[in-house]
Amino acid sequence: MDNTKYRNRVLRMRDLPEKTGLGRSTIYLLINQGKFPAGFILIPGGRARGWLEHEVDAFLTQLACIGGAQHCPVGG
């Protein structure tokens, strides 16, 4: 499957727990600690926040590598 069309897909908070396996409170904690992508405001002056899917994927890949994934594409 060609994943290039999904590179700029925007995820909302409601999508992140299913995508990451983490709860909302854990995601917010990691954002506050600078360990999870902070996302961006979707509309200037608005409150809605989004995350680029490829940035979330990179976060998950980094976690997998730190956790000892056998086929780590980053540095190993």
PQR file with spaces between the fields and no chain letter, atoms N, CA, C, O and H, PARSE charges and radii, in Angstrom:
ATOM       1  N    MET     1       0.842   -1.192    0.000 -0.4000 1.5000
ATOM       2  CA   MET     1       0.000    0.000    0.000 -0.0000 2.0000
ATOM       3  C    MET     1       0.880    1.245    0.000  0.5500 1.7000
ATOM       4  O    MET     1       1.885    1.297    0.709 -0.5500 1.4000
ATOM       5  N    ASP     2       0.513    2.228   -0.776 -0.4000 1.5000
ATOM       6  CA   ASP     2       1.262    3.477   -0.866 -0.0000 2.0000
ATOM       7  C    ASP     2       0.829    4.404    0.259  0.5500 1.7000
ATOM       8  O    ASP     2      -0.289    4.919    0.252 -0.5500 1.4000
ATOM       9  H    ASP     2      -0.304    2.186   -1.352  0.4000 1.0000
ATOM      10  N    ASN     3       1.720    4.617    1.230 -0.4000 1.5000
ATOM      11  CA   ASN     3       1.405    5.444    2.394 -0.0000 2.0000
ATOM      12  C    ASN     3       1.690    6.921    2.168  0.5500 1.7000
ATOM      13  O    ASN     3       1.412    7.730    3.053 -0.5500 1.4000
ATOM      14  H    ASN     3       2.629    4.199    1.236  0.4000 1.0000
ATOM      15  N    THR     4       2.239    7.307    1.007 -0.4000 1.5000
ATOM      16  CA   THR     4       2.610    8.699    0.793 -0.0000 2.0000
ATOM      17  C    THR     4       1.397    9.620    0.844  0.5500 1.7000
ATOM      18  O    THR     4       1.532   10.777    1.242 -0.5500 1.4000
ATOM      19  H    THR     4       2.465    6.650    0.288  0.4000 1.0000
ATOM      20  N    LYS     5       0.235    9.152    0.459 -0.4000 1.5000
ATOM      21  CA   LYS     5      -0.938   10.021    0.472 -0.0000 2.0000
ATOM      22  C    LYS     5      -1.392   10.364    1.886  0.5500 1.7000
ATOM      23  O    LYS     5      -2.205   11.270    2.072 -0.5500 1.4000
ATOM      24  H    LYS     5       0.125    8.212    0.136  0.4000 1.0000
ATOM      25  N    TYR     6      -0.878    9.651    2.881 -0.4000 1.5000
ATOM      26  CA   TYR     6      -1.278    9.895    4.262 -0.0000 2.0000
ATOM      27  C    TYR     6      -0.274   10.759    5.025  0.5500 1.7000
ATOM      28  O    TYR     6      -0.479   11.029    6.209 -0.5500 1.4000
ATOM      29  H    TYR     6      -0.218    8.915    2.730  0.4000 1.0000
ATOM      30  N    ARG     7       0.779   11.187    4.391 -0.4000 1.5000
ATOM      31  CA   ARG     7       1.824   11.934    5.091 -0.0000 2.0000
ATOM      32  C    ARG     7       1.301   13.189    5.782  0.5500 1.7000
ATOM      33  O    ARG     7       1.779   13.530    6.864 -0.5500 1.4000
ATOM      34  H    ARG     7       0.945   10.967    3.430  0.4000 1.0000
ATOM      35  N    ASN     8       0.350   13.872    5.199 -0.4000 1.5000
ATOM      36  CA   ASN     8      -0.137   15.115    5.775 -0.0000 2.0000
ATOM      37  C    ASN     8      -1.509   14.972    6.412  0.5500 1.7000
ATOM      38  O    ASN     8      -2.187   15.975    6.633 -0.5500 1.4000
ATOM      39  H    ASN     8      -0.039   13.595    4.320  0.4000 1.0000
ATOM      40  N    ARG     9      -1.930   13.770    6.708 -0.4000 1.5000
ATOM      41  CA   ARG     9      -3.212   13.561    7.367 -0.0000 2.0000
ATOM      42  C    ARG     9      -3.161   14.179    8.761  0.5500 1.7000
ATOM      43  O    ARG     9      -2.189   14.011    9.498 -0.5500 1.4000
ATOM      44  H    ARG     9      -1.380   12.955    6.529  0.4000 1.0000
ATOM      45  N    VAL    10      -4.210   14.887    9.100 -0.4000 1.5000
ATOM      46  CA   VAL    10      -4.286   15.530   10.409 -0.0000 2.0000
ATOM      47  C    VAL    10      -5.122   14.657   11.338  0.5500 1.7000
ATOM      48  O    VAL    10      -6.244   14.269   11.013 -0.5500 1.4000
ATOM      49  H    VAL    10      -5.000   15.024    8.501  0.4000 1.0000
ATOM      50  N    LEU    11      -4.556   14.362   12.486 -0.4000 1.5000
ATOM      51  CA   LEU    11      -5.253   13.605   13.520 -0.0000 2.0000
ATOM      52  C    LEU    11      -5.749   14.562   14.587  0.5500 1.7000
ATOM      53  O    LEU    11      -5.094   15.560   14.886 -0.5500 1.4000
ATOM      54  H    LEU    11      -3.644   14.678   12.750  0.4000 1.0000
ATOM      55  N    ARG    12      -6.891   14.265   15.154 -0.4000 1.5000
ATOM      56  CA   ARG    12      -7.416   15.039   16.275 -0.0000 2.0000
ATOM      57  C    ARG    12      -7.186   14.229   17.547  0.5500 1.7000
ATOM      58  O    ARG    12      -6.846   13.048   17.479 -0.5500 1.4000
ATOM      59  H    ARG    12      -7.424   13.455   14.911  0.4000 1.0000
ATOM      60  N    MET    13      -7.370   14.859   18.708 -0.4000 1.5000
ATOM      61  CA   MET    13      -7.141   14.172   19.967 -0.0000 2.0000
ATOM      62  C    MET    13      -7.959   12.881   20.059  0.5500 1.7000
ATOM      63  O    MET    13      -7.480   11.882   20.595 -0.5500 1.4000
ATOM      64  H    MET    13      -7.646   15.819   18.763  0.4000 1.0000
ATOM      65  N    ARG    14      -9.176   12.899   19.544 -0.4000 1.5000
ATOM      66  CA   ARG    14     -10.008   11.698   19.621 -0.0000 2.0000
ATOM      67  C    ARG    14      -9.391   10.527   18.858  0.5500 1.7000
ATOM      68  O    ARG    14      -9.716    9.372   19.135 -0.5500 1.4000
ATOM      69  H    ARG    14      -9.565   13.712   19.109  0.4000 1.0000
ATOM      70  N    ASP    15      -8.496   10.814   17.890 -0.4000 1.5000
ATOM      71  CA   ASP    15      -7.831    9.773   17.109 -0.0000 2.0000
ATOM      72  C    ASP    15      -6.582    9.224   17.791  0.5500 1.7000
ATOM      73  O    ASP    15      -6.186    8.085   17.543 -0.5500 1.4000
ATOM      74  H    ASP    15      -8.233   11.752   17.664  0.4000 1.0000
ATOM      75  N    LEU    16      -5.964   10.032   18.650 -0.4000 1.5000
ATOM      76  CA   LEU    16      -4.651    9.677   19.193 -0.0000 2.0000
ATOM      77  C    LEU    16      -4.658    8.458   20.113  0.5500 1.7000
ATOM      78  O    LEU    16      -3.751    7.634   19.999 -0.5500 1.4000
ATOM      79  H    LEU    16      -6.286   10.957   18.851  0.4000 1.0000
ATOM      80  N    PRO    17      -5.628    8.293   21.021 -0.5600 1.5000
ATOM      81  CA   PRO    17      -5.587    7.105   21.876  0.2800 2.0000
ATOM      82  C    PRO    17      -5.615    5.793   21.079  0.5500 1.7000
ATOM      83  O    PRO    17      -4.886    4.856   21.404 -0.5500 1.4000
ATOM      84  N    GLU    18      -6.440    5.726   20.056 -0.4000 1.5000
ATOM      85  CA   GLU    18      -6.492    4.510   19.242 -0.0000 2.0000
ATOM      86  C    GLU    18      -5.195    4.318   18.462  0.5500 1.7000
ATOM      87  O    GLU    18      -4.694    3.200   18.348 -0.5500 1.4000
ATOM      88  H    GLU    18      -7.032    6.487   19.792  0.4000 1.0000
ATOM      89  N    LYS    19      -4.659    5.402   17.931 -0.4000 1.5000
ATOM      90  CA   LYS    19      -3.436    5.340   17.127 -0.0000 2.0000
ATOM      91  C    LYS    19      -2.234    4.939   17.976  0.5500 1.7000
ATOM      92  O    LYS    19      -1.396    4.155   17.530 -0.5500 1.4000
ATOM      93  H    LYS    19      -5.066    6.310   18.024  0.4000 1.0000
ATOM      94  N    THR    20      -2.142    5.470   19.197 -0.4000 1.5000
ATOM      95  CA   THR    20      -0.955    5.271   20.027 -0.0000 2.0000
ATOM      96  C    THR    20      -1.090    4.185   21.085  0.5500 1.7000
ATOM      97  O    THR    20      -0.091    3.627   21.538 -0.5500 1.4000
ATOM      98  H    THR    20      -2.822    6.107   19.559  0.4000 1.0000
ATOM      99  N    GLY    21      -2.313    3.888   21.475 -0.4000 1.5000
ATOM     100  CA   GLY    21      -2.517    2.966   22.586 -0.0000 2.0000
ATOM     101  C    GLY    21      -2.375    3.644   23.939  0.5500 1.7000
ATOM     102  O    GLY    21      -2.395    2.978   24.974 -0.5500 1.4000
ATOM     103  H    GLY    21      -3.125    4.342   21.107  0.4000 1.0000
ATOM     104  N    LEU    22      -2.231    4.959   23.937 -0.4000 1.5000
ATOM     105  CA   LEU    22      -2.086    5.737   25.168 -0.0000 2.0000
ATOM     106  C    LEU    22      -3.393    6.450   25.479  0.5500 1.7000
ATOM     107  O    LEU    22      -4.150    6.798   24.573 -0.5500 1.4000
ATOM     108  H    LEU    22      -2.215    5.500   23.097  0.4000 1.0000
ATOM     109  N    GLY    23      -3.654    6.663   26.757 -0.4000 1.5000
ATOM     110  CA   GLY    23      -4.832    7.412   27.157 -0.0000 2.0000
ATOM     111  C    GLY    23      -4.634    8.909   26.943  0.5500 1.7000
ATOM     112  O    GLY    23      -3.509    9.394   26.827 -0.5500 1.4000
ATOM     113  H    GLY    23      -3.040    6.380   27.493  0.4000 1.0000
ATOM     114  N    ARG    24      -5.751    9.626   26.895 -0.4000 1.5000
ATOM     115  CA   ARG    24      -5.677   11.082   26.685 -0.0000 2.0000
ATOM     116  C    ARG    24      -4.829   11.768   27.750  0.5500 1.7000
ATOM     117  O    ARG    24      -4.016   12.634   27.425 -0.5500 1.4000
ATOM     118  H    ARG    24      -6.665    9.232   26.990  0.4000 1.0000
ATOM     119  N    SER    25      -5.004   11.395   29.012 -0.4000 1.5000
ATOM     120  CA   SER    25      -4.245   12.061   30.077 -0.0000 2.0000
ATOM     121  C    SER    25      -2.752   11.792   29.930  0.5500 1.7000
ATOM     122  O    SER    25      -1.937   12.671   30.209 -0.5500 1.4000
ATOM     123  H    SER    25      -5.664   10.692   29.276  0.4000 1.0000
ATOM     124  N    THR    26      -2.384   10.592   29.498 -0.4000 1.5000
ATOM     125  CA   THR    26      -0.971   10.281   29.280 -0.0000 2.0000
ATOM     126  C    THR    26      -0.422   11.088   28.107  0.5500 1.7000
ATOM     127  O    THR    26       0.705   11.580   28.164 -0.5500 1.4000
ATOM     128  H    THR    26      -3.046    9.878   29.271  0.4000 1.0000
ATOM     129  N    ILE    27      -1.208   11.224   27.052 -0.4000 1.5000
ATOM     130  CA   ILE    27      -0.781   12.025   25.902 -0.0000 2.0000
ATOM     131  C    ILE    27      -0.550   13.471   26.333  0.5500 1.7000
ATOM     132  O    ILE    27       0.471   14.065   25.985 -0.5500 1.4000
ATOM     133  H    ILE    27      -2.124   10.825   27.006  0.4000 1.0000
ATOM     134  N    TYR    28      -1.495   14.044   27.092 -0.4000 1.5000
ATOM     135  CA   TYR    28      -1.314   15.421   27.572 -0.0000 2.0000
ATOM     136  C    TYR    28      -0.079   15.542   28.465  0.5500 1.7000
ATOM     137  O    TYR    28       0.655   16.525   28.371 -0.5500 1.4000
ATOM     138  H    TYR    28      -2.324   13.562   27.374  0.4000 1.0000
ATOM     139  N    LEU    29       0.153   14.564   29.321 -0.4000 1.5000
ATOM     140  CA   LEU    29       1.336   14.582   30.182 -0.0000 2.0000
ATOM     141  C    LEU    29       2.608   14.574   29.337  0.5500 1.7000
ATOM     142  O    LEU    29       3.530   15.347   29.595 -0.5500 1.4000
ATOM     143  H    LEU    29      -0.444   13.765   29.397  0.4000 1.0000
ATOM     144  N    LEU    30       2.661   13.703   28.330 -0.4000 1.5000
ATOM     145  CA   LEU    30       3.839   13.629   27.462 -0.0000 2.0000
ATOM     146  C    LEU    30       4.038   14.911   26.657  0.5500 1.7000
ATOM     147  O    LEU    30       5.173   15.326   26.423 -0.5500 1.4000
ATOM     148  H    LEU    30       1.912   13.075   28.121  0.4000 1.0000
ATOM     149  N    ILE    31       2.940   15.538   26.233 -0.4000 1.5000
ATOM     150  CA   ILE    31       3.050   16.827   25.546 -0.0000 2.0000
ATOM     151  C    ILE    31       3.665   17.861   26.478  0.5500 1.7000
ATOM     152  O    ILE    31       4.576   18.591   26.086 -0.5500 1.4000
ATOM     153  H    ILE    31       2.018   15.200   26.424  0.4000 1.0000
ATOM     154  N    ASN    32       3.168   17.924   27.714 -0.4000 1.5000
ATOM     155  CA   ASN    32       3.689   18.893   28.688 -0.0000 2.0000
ATOM     156  C    ASN    32       5.155   18.641   29.022  0.5500 1.7000
ATOM     157  O    ASN    32       5.884   19.572   29.361 -0.5500 1.4000
ATOM     158  H    ASN    32       2.429   17.331   28.032  0.4000 1.0000
ATOM     159  N    GLN    33       5.587   17.388   28.927 -0.4000 1.5000
ATOM     160  CA   GLN    33       6.988   17.038   29.187 -0.0000 2.0000
ATOM     161  C    GLN    33       7.867   17.200   27.947  0.5500 1.7000
ATOM     162  O    GLN    33       9.081   17.007   28.015 -0.5500 1.4000
ATOM     163  H    GLN    33       4.994   16.632   28.651  0.4000 1.0000
ATOM     164  N    GLY    34       7.256   17.554   26.817 -0.4000 1.5000
ATOM     165  CA   GLY    34       8.001   17.715   25.577 -0.0000 2.0000
ATOM     166  C    GLY    34       8.390   16.402   24.924  0.5500 1.7000
ATOM     167  O    GLY    34       9.300   16.369   24.096 -0.5500 1.4000
ATOM     168  H    GLY    34       6.270   17.710   26.762  0.4000 1.0000
ATOM     169  N    LYS    35       7.709   15.313   25.287 -0.4000 1.5000
ATOM     170  CA   LYS    35       8.044   13.992   24.759 -0.0000 2.0000
ATOM     171  C    LYS    35       7.108   13.529   23.650  0.5500 1.7000
ATOM     172  O    LYS    35       7.381   12.520   22.999 -0.5500 1.4000
ATOM     173  H    LYS    35       6.970   15.341   25.960  0.4000 1.0000
ATOM     174  N    PHE    36       6.023   14.236   23.424 -0.4000 1.5000
ATOM     175  CA   PHE    36       5.045   13.903   22.390 -0.0000 2.0000
ATOM     176  C    PHE    36       4.880   15.134   21.517  0.5500 1.7000
ATOM     177  O    PHE    36       4.925   16.253   22.028 -0.5500 1.4000
ATOM     178  H    PHE    36       5.801   15.055   23.953  0.4000 1.0000
ATOM     179  N    PRO    37       4.690   14.961   20.220 -0.5600 1.5000
ATOM     180  CA   PRO    37       4.494   16.143   19.365  0.2800 2.0000
ATOM     181  C    PRO    37       3.382   17.045   19.909  0.5500 1.7000
ATOM     182  O    PRO    37       2.313   16.565   20.289 -0.5500 1.4000
ATOM     183  N    ALA    38       3.639   18.331   19.941 -0.4000 1.5000
ATOM     184  CA   ALA    38       2.686   19.277   20.532 -0.0000 2.0000
ATOM     185  C    ALA    38       1.477   19.535   19.650  0.5500 1.7000
ATOM     186  O    ALA    38       0.450   20.013   20.134 -0.5500 1.4000
ATOM     187  H    ALA    38       4.507   18.720   19.632  0.4000 1.0000
ATOM     188  N    GLY    39       1.580   19.230   18.378 -0.4000 1.5000
ATOM     189  CA   GLY    39       0.470   19.515   17.485 -0.0000 2.0000
ATOM     190  C    GLY    39       0.420   20.994   17.139  0.5500 1.7000
ATOM     191  O    GLY    39       1.352   21.744   17.430 -0.5500 1.4000
ATOM     192  H    GLY    39       2.414   18.842   17.985  0.4000 1.0000
ATOM     193  N    PHE    40      -0.667   21.401   16.521 -0.4000 1.5000
ATOM     194  CA   PHE    40      -0.799   22.787   16.095 -0.0000 2.0000
ATOM     195  C    PHE    40      -2.264   23.184   16.117  0.5500 1.7000
ATOM     196  O    PHE    40      -3.152   22.334   16.042 -0.5500 1.4000
ATOM     197  H    PHE    40      -1.424   20.792   16.285  0.4000 1.0000
ATOM     198  N    ILE    41      -2.507   24.487   16.221 -0.4000 1.5000
ATOM     199  CA   ILE    41      -3.871   25.019   16.198 -0.0000 2.0000
ATOM     200  C    ILE    41      -4.362   24.975   14.749  0.5500 1.7000
ATOM     201  O    ILE    41      -3.683   25.458   13.843 -0.5500 1.4000
ATOM     202  H    ILE    41      -1.786   25.177   16.281  0.4000 1.0000
ATOM     203  N    LEU    42      -5.528   24.400   14.542 -0.4000 1.5000
ATOM     204  CA   LEU    42      -6.035   24.224   13.183 -0.0000 2.0000
ATOM     205  C    LEU    42      -6.480   25.530   12.530  0.5500 1.7000
ATOM     206  O    LEU    42      -6.281   25.731   11.332 -0.5500 1.4000
ATOM     207  H    LEU    42      -6.079   24.008   15.278  0.4000 1.0000
ATOM     208  N    ILE    43      -7.080   26.414   13.321 -0.4000 1.5000
ATOM     209  CA   ILE    43      -7.559   27.690   12.793 -0.0000 2.0000
ATOM     210  C    ILE    43      -7.030   28.800   13.699  0.5500 1.7000
ATOM     211  O    ILE    43      -7.240   28.745   14.911 -0.5500 1.4000
ATOM     212  H    ILE    43      -7.241   26.251   14.295  0.4000 1.0000
ATOM     213  N    PRO    44      -6.350   29.806   13.145 -0.5600 1.5000
ATOM     214  CA   PRO    44      -5.837   30.894   13.976  0.2800 2.0000
ATOM     215  C    PRO    44      -6.932   31.470   14.869  0.5500 1.7000
ATOM     216  O    PRO    44      -8.024   31.791   14.401 -0.5500 1.4000
ATOM     217  N    GLY    45      -6.632   31.595   16.139 -0.4000 1.5000
ATOM     218  CA   GLY    45      -7.592   32.113   17.107 -0.0000 2.0000
ATOM     219  C    GLY    45      -8.537   31.050   17.642  0.5500 1.7000
ATOM     220  O    GLY    45      -9.328   31.318   18.546 -0.5500 1.4000
ATOM     221  H    GLY    45      -5.745   31.334   16.520  0.4000 1.0000
ATOM     222  N    GLY    46      -8.462   29.844   17.089 -0.4000 1.5000
ATOM     223  CA   GLY    46      -9.340   28.765   17.528 -0.0000 2.0000
ATOM     224  C    GLY    46      -8.700   27.912   18.610  0.5500 1.7000
ATOM     225  O    GLY    46      -7.558   28.134   19.010 -0.5500 1.4000
ATOM     226  H    GLY    46      -7.819   29.626   16.354  0.4000 1.0000
ATOM     227  N    ARG    47      -9.457   26.943   19.067 -0.4000 1.5000
ATOM     228  CA   ARG    47      -8.967   26.034   20.103 -0.0000 2.0000
ATOM     229  C    ARG    47      -8.671   24.646   19.578  0.5500 1.7000
ATOM     230  O    ARG    47      -7.954   23.885   20.227 -0.5500 1.4000
ATOM     231  H    ARG    47     -10.385   26.763   18.741  0.4000 1.0000
ATOM     232  N    ALA    48      -9.206   24.296   18.414 -0.4000 1.5000
ATOM     233  CA   ALA    48      -9.027   22.954   17.870 -0.0000 2.0000
ATOM     234  C    ALA    48      -7.553   22.706   17.535  0.5500 1.7000
ATOM     235  O    ALA    48      -6.896   23.531   16.899 -0.5500 1.4000
ATOM     236  H    ALA    48      -9.788   24.915   17.887  0.4000 1.0000
ATOM     237  N    ARG    49      -7.061   21.573   17.970 -0.4000 1.5000
ATOM     238  CA   ARG    49      -5.662   21.214   17.771 -0.0000 2.0000
ATOM     239  C    ARG    49      -5.598   19.952   16.922  0.5500 1.7000
ATOM     240  O    ARG    49      -6.459   19.077   17.015 -0.5500 1.4000
ATOM     241  H    ARG    49      -7.594   20.903   18.487  0.4000 1.0000
ATOM     242  N    GLY    50      -4.567   19.877   16.099 -0.4000 1.5000
ATOM     243  CA   GLY    50      -4.350   18.699   15.257 -0.0000 2.0000
ATOM     244  C    GLY    50      -2.901   18.272   15.300  0.5500 1.7000
ATOM     245  O    GLY    50      -2.017   19.046   15.666 -0.5500 1.4000
ATOM     246  H    GLY    50      -3.868   20.588   16.023  0.4000 1.0000
ATOM     247  N    TRP    51      -2.672   17.029   14.920 -0.4000 1.5000
ATOM     248  CA   TRP    51      -1.336   16.455   14.872 -0.0000 2.0000
ATOM     249  C    TRP    51      -1.133   15.844   13.505  0.5500 1.7000
ATOM     250  O    TRP    51      -2.013   15.141   13.008 -0.5500 1.4000
ATOM     251  H    TRP    51      -3.390   16.401   14.623  0.4000 1.0000
ATOM     252  N    LEU    52       0.009   16.096   12.884 -0.4000 1.5000
ATOM     253  CA   LEU    52       0.315   15.459   11.613 -0.0000 2.0000
ATOM     254  C    LEU    52       0.624   13.987   11.878  0.5500 1.7000
ATOM     255  O    LEU    52       1.434   13.653   12.743 -0.5500 1.4000
ATOM     256  H    LEU    52       0.724   16.667   13.287  0.4000 1.0000
ATOM     257  N    GLU    53      -0.026   13.129   11.131 -0.4000 1.5000
ATOM     258  CA   GLU    53       0.096   11.697   11.381 -0.0000 2.0000
ATOM     259  C    GLU    53       1.541   11.213   11.286  0.5500 1.7000
ATOM     260  O    GLU    53       1.955   10.353   12.064 -0.5500 1.4000
ATOM     261  H    GLU    53      -0.683   13.400   10.428  0.4000 1.0000
ATOM     262  N    HIS    54       2.310   11.754   10.344 -0.4000 1.5000
ATOM     263  CA   HIS    54       3.693   11.280   10.217 -0.0000 2.0000
ATOM     264  C    HIS    54       4.529   11.664   11.440  0.5500 1.7000
ATOM     265  O    HIS    54       5.486   10.960   11.761 -0.5500 1.4000
ATOM     266  H    HIS    54       1.974   12.452    9.712  0.4000 1.0000
ATOM     267  N    GLU    55       4.197   12.755   12.129 -0.4000 1.5000
ATOM     268  CA   GLU    55       4.912   13.116   13.353 -0.0000 2.0000
ATOM     269  C    GLU    55       4.562   12.152   14.487  0.5500 1.7000
ATOM     270  O    GLU    55       5.425   11.784   15.283 -0.5500 1.4000
ATOM     271  H    GLU    55       3.420   13.327   11.868  0.4000 1.0000
ATOM     272  N    VAL    56       3.299   11.747   14.554 -0.4000 1.5000
ATOM     273  CA   VAL    56       2.881   10.763   15.561 -0.0000 2.0000
ATOM     274  C    VAL    56       3.520    9.411   15.247  0.5500 1.7000
ATOM     275  O    VAL    56       3.954    8.706   16.158 -0.5500 1.4000
ATOM     276  H    VAL    56       2.598   12.046   13.907  0.4000 1.0000
ATOM     277  N    ASP    57       3.579    9.048   13.966 -0.4000 1.5000
ATOM     278  CA   ASP    57       4.231    7.800   13.570 -0.0000 2.0000
ATOM     279  C    ASP    57       5.707    7.805   13.962  0.5500 1.7000
ATOM     280  O    ASP    57       6.227    6.789   14.424 -0.5500 1.4000
ATOM     281  H    ASP    57       3.226    9.621   13.226  0.4000 1.0000
ATOM     282  N    ALA    58       6.381    8.935   13.781 -0.4000 1.5000
ATOM     283  CA   ALA    58       7.791    9.047   14.153 -0.0000 2.0000
ATOM     284  C    ALA    58       7.954    8.876   15.666  0.5500 1.7000
ATOM     285  O    ALA    58       8.904    8.237   16.119 -0.5500 1.4000
ATOM     286  H    ALA    58       5.959    9.759   13.406  0.4000 1.0000
ATOM     287  N    PHE    59       7.033    9.445   16.447 -0.4000 1.5000
ATOM     288  CA   PHE    59       7.050    9.275   17.902 -0.0000 2.0000
ATOM     289  C    PHE    59       6.920    7.792   18.256  0.5500 1.7000
ATOM     290  O    PHE    59       7.659    7.286   19.100 -0.5500 1.4000
ATOM     291  H    PHE    59       6.261    9.964   16.079  0.4000 1.0000
ATOM     292  N    LEU    60       5.983    7.100   17.613 -0.4000 1.5000
ATOM     293  CA   LEU    60       5.763    5.677   17.891 -0.0000 2.0000
ATOM     294  C    LEU    60       6.980    4.841   17.489  0.5500 1.7000
ATOM     295  O    LEU    60       7.350    3.900   18.191 -0.5500 1.4000
ATOM     296  H    LEU    60       5.382    7.511   16.927  0.4000 1.0000
ATOM     297  N    THR    61       7.595    5.183   16.369 -0.4000 1.5000
ATOM     298  CA   THR    61       8.798    4.468   15.936 -0.0000 2.0000
ATOM     299  C    THR    61       9.915    4.653   16.947  0.5500 1.7000
ATOM     300  O    THR    61      10.632    3.706   17.269 -0.5500 1.4000
ATOM     301  H    THR    61       7.295    5.948   15.798  0.4000 1.0000
ATOM     302  N    GLN    62      10.062    5.876   17.449 -0.4000 1.5000
ATOM     303  CA   GLN    62      11.087    6.154   18.457 -0.0000 2.0000
ATOM     304  C    GLN    62      10.825    5.338   19.719  0.5500 1.7000
ATOM     305  O    GLN    62      11.759    4.780   20.294 -0.5500 1.4000
ATOM     306  H    GLN    62       9.479    6.646   17.187  0.4000 1.0000
ATOM     307  N    LEU    63       9.575    5.258   20.154 -0.4000 1.5000
ATOM     308  CA   LEU    63       9.239    4.452   21.331 -0.0000 2.0000
ATOM     309  C    LEU    63       9.569    2.987   21.101  0.5500 1.7000
ATOM     310  O    LEU    63      10.116    2.323   21.981 -0.5500 1.4000
ATOM     311  H    LEU    63       8.816    5.711   19.687  0.4000 1.0000
ATOM     312  N    ALA    64       9.238    2.487   19.924 -0.4000 1.5000
ATOM     313  CA   ALA    64       9.506    1.085   19.606 -0.0000 2.0000
ATOM     314  C    ALA    64      11.009    0.798   19.642  0.5500 1.7000
ATOM     315  O    ALA    64      11.436   -0.249   20.127 -0.5500 1.4000
ATOM     316  H    ALA    64       8.794    3.027   19.210  0.4000 1.0000
ATOM     317  N    CYS    65      11.799    1.730   19.129 -0.4000 1.5000
ATOM     318  CA   CYS    65      13.255    1.536   19.120 -0.0000 2.0000
ATOM     319  C    CYS    65      13.813    1.570   20.536  0.5500 1.7000
ATOM     320  O    CYS    65      14.675    0.763   20.885 -0.5500 1.4000
ATOM     321  H    CYS    65      11.452    2.581   18.736  0.4000 1.0000
ATOM     322  N    ILE    66      13.333    2.487   21.342 -0.4000 1.5000
ATOM     323  CA   ILE    66      13.772    2.571   22.739 -0.0000 2.0000
ATOM     324  C    ILE    66      13.373    1.301   23.481  0.5500 1.7000
ATOM     325  O    ILE    66      14.103    0.813   24.344 -0.5500 1.4000
ATOM     326  H    ILE    66      12.633    3.143   21.059  0.4000 1.0000
ATOM     327  N    GLY    67      12.187    0.770   23.127 -0.4000 1.5000
ATOM     328  CA   GLY    67      11.695   -0.437   23.770 -0.0000 2.0000
ATOM     329  C    GLY    67      12.323   -1.722   23.264  0.5500 1.7000
ATOM     330  O    GLY    67      11.985   -2.804   23.746 -0.5500 1.4000
ATOM     331  H    GLY    67      11.594    1.166   22.426  0.4000 1.0000
ATOM     332  N    GLY    68      13.233   -1.624   22.298 -0.4000 1.5000
ATOM     333  CA   GLY    68      13.954   -2.800   21.835 -0.0000 2.0000
ATOM     334  C    GLY    68      13.325   -3.523   20.676  0.5500 1.7000
ATOM     335  O    GLY    68      13.511   -4.732   20.538 -0.5500 1.4000
ATOM     336  H    GLY    68      13.507   -0.746   21.907  0.4000 1.0000
ATOM     337  N    ALA    69      12.582   -2.822   19.832 -0.4000 1.5000
ATOM     338  CA   ALA    69      12.008   -3.459   18.651 -0.0000 2.0000
ATOM     339  C    ALA    69      13.114   -4.099   17.823  0.5500 1.7000
ATOM     340  O    ALA    69      14.184   -3.514   17.650 -0.5500 1.4000
ATOM     341  H    ALA    69      12.431   -1.840   19.944  0.4000 1.0000
ATOM     342  N    GLN    70      12.859   -5.293   17.316 -0.4000 1.5000
ATOM     343  CA   GLN    70      13.887   -6.031   16.583 -0.0000 2.0000
ATOM     344  C    GLN    70      14.247   -5.378   15.259  0.5500 1.7000
ATOM     345  O    GLN    70      15.411   -5.390   14.858 -0.5500 1.4000
ATOM     346  H    GLN    70      11.991   -5.768   17.456  0.4000 1.0000
ATOM     347  N    HIS    71      13.275   -4.817   14.585 -0.4000 1.5000
ATOM     348  CA   HIS    71      13.520   -4.231   13.266 -0.0000 2.0000
ATOM     349  C    HIS    71      13.338   -2.724   13.338  0.5500 1.7000
ATOM     350  O    HIS    71      12.445   -2.162   12.704 -0.5500 1.4000
ATOM     351  H    HIS    71      12.330   -4.808   14.910  0.4000 1.0000
ATOM     352  N    CYS    72      14.172   -2.095   14.097 -0.4000 1.5000
ATOM     353  CA   CYS    72      14.087   -0.649   14.301 -0.0000 2.0000
ATOM     354  C    CYS    72      14.697    0.068   13.098  0.5500 1.7000
ATOM     355  O    CYS    72      15.879   -0.105   12.802 -0.5500 1.4000
ATOM     356  H    CYS    72      14.897   -2.552   14.612  0.4000 1.0000
ATOM     357  N    PRO    73      13.877    0.884   12.397 -0.5600 1.5000
ATOM     358  CA   PRO    73      14.402    1.576   11.216  0.2800 2.0000
ATOM     359  C    PRO    73      15.283    2.762   11.555  0.5500 1.7000
ATOM     360  O    PRO    73      15.937    3.320   10.673 -0.5500 1.4000
ATOM     361  N    VAL    74      15.309    3.154   12.816 -0.4000 1.5000
ATOM     362  CA   VAL    74      16.084    4.326   13.228 -0.0000 2.0000
ATOM     363  C    VAL    74      17.289    3.847   14.031  0.5500 1.7000
ATOM     364  O    VAL    74      17.138    3.315   15.131 -0.5500 1.4000
ATOM     365  H    VAL    74      14.778    2.701   13.531  0.4000 1.0000
ATOM     366  N    GLY    75      18.473    4.036   13.483 -0.4000 1.5000
ATOM     367  CA   GLY    75      19.703    3.752   14.193 -0.0000 2.0000
ATOM     368  C    GLY    75      19.908    2.291   14.552  0.5500 1.7000
ATOM     369  O    GLY    75      20.639    1.992   15.496 -0.5500 1.4000
ATOM     370  H    GLY    75      18.595    4.468   12.589  0.4000 1.0000
ATOM     371  N    GLY    76      19.290    1.383   13.833 -0.4000 1.5000
ATOM     372  CA   GLY    76      19.577    0.052   14.248 -0.0000 2.0000
ATOM     373  C    GLY    76      19.170   -1.001   13.347  0.5500 1.7000
ATOM     374  O    GLY    76      19.384   -2.179   13.636 -0.5500 1.4000
ATOM     375  H    GLY    76      18.696    1.626   13.066  0.4000 1.0000
